[in-house]
Amino acid sequence: MAMIDKGLSQSETARRIGCSLSSMHRWIKAREQEGDAGLVTKPIPGRPRLLAPAQESRIPALLAKGALAHGWSTDLWTTQRIADVIERRFGVRYHRDHIGRLLRRLGWSCQKPRRVAKERDEDAITRWVKRDWPRIKKKRGRSAR
């Protein structure tokens, strides 16, 4: 607005500060109608959060106890299980598809556990790769050399 007040054109001011001319028009109109208060940044309204910040901050501690502590037969957290815990604890229903956003906001990430057979023998696999795989591996033919 200082550039406009010094007599610079709206288009030149918009170019210098890197905004669109329509934004410049909107800001000038807001200042004319409301004074400097019209230029104050206003938060974009949206749907209010379902949980209060104090409630959200308690979720990590609930999850840290593990799924077994909340009555499930395995200690694997799923988004549906987390939604159920939130509903039981706070009386607020979240759809399981939105739990990921909530967790990211709390600094958590959704991860899938790596599926590994209980019978897997890492030492036997390492031995096989070193001893048997080179013998079985297909060799390059003469034309490839």
Protein Blocks (a to p, Z undefined) as FASTA:
>chain_A
ZZmmnopafklmmmmnopafklmmmmmmmmmmnommlmpccdddddddfbdfklmmmmmm
mmmnojklnopabfcdcfklmmmmmmmmnopacdfklmmmmmmmnopacdddddddfklc
fklmmmmmmmmmmmmpccddfklZZ
